[in-house]
Amino acid sequence: MSSKLTLYIDDDVIHHIKNYAKEQKISVSKVVNNFLTLLKQNKTEPEETTAPITNALQGVLKESTSDKEAYHKHLEDKYL
């Protein structure tokens, strides 16, 4: 089921989205619908709400031995 919706969007955003829709050969309504569908999916799947680069970096420092004191010592040595 589809319903009509009125949105107030900045002119520059409208211009950009119209160009994007034209390049993708889809309607602006479809672009907005796809975006809102992604937001809905992210709401129900919290592990997917982070950016791909963030997901790629998760766990990188698990075996790190650094701590706050070492970081503060580094900053003191660097700036004092």
C-alpha positions, 0 to 999 in steps of 0.5 A: 500500500502506498500513501502520499506524503508531503515533505519540506526539503532544502532546495539544494538537497532536492536538486541533488536527489533529482540528479541522483534519481535521474542517473539511477533511472528511478523516481525521487519517490523510489529514492526516498522510499529506499532510504527510509526502508534502510532506516527502518532496517537499521532500527531493527538490526542495531549491529548494522547501524555503524558505517562499514569502515567502523565495522571493519575496525572493530576488534583491531585493538583487542590485544592492545596493551595500551592504557590511559596512563600510557597515552597521557604519558605520551601526550605529556612527552609530546607537548611538555 
